Amino acid sequence: MNSAPTPRWRVSTRSGNGGDTCVEVADNLPGQVLVRDSTDRAGAVLTFAPTAWRAFVAGVRTGR
């Protein structure tokens, strides 16, 4: 029996305050990228397609 992969959460390297007030991203799952609030880890999780997430990150890096 195969179990679903577990999200491997990470905090942005640009996070201040030791990562306590930032978003966390799990991009180790096939076909999806998960995003959550590091101050409410039991709260809502947003799900993005990997292509949409890459476009978002590219936009942030270019200041859009």
Protein Blocks (a to p, Z undefined) as FASTA:
>chain_A
ZZdddddddddfkbghhopaccdddfkbghiacdddfklmmlccddddfklmmmmmmmmm
noZZ
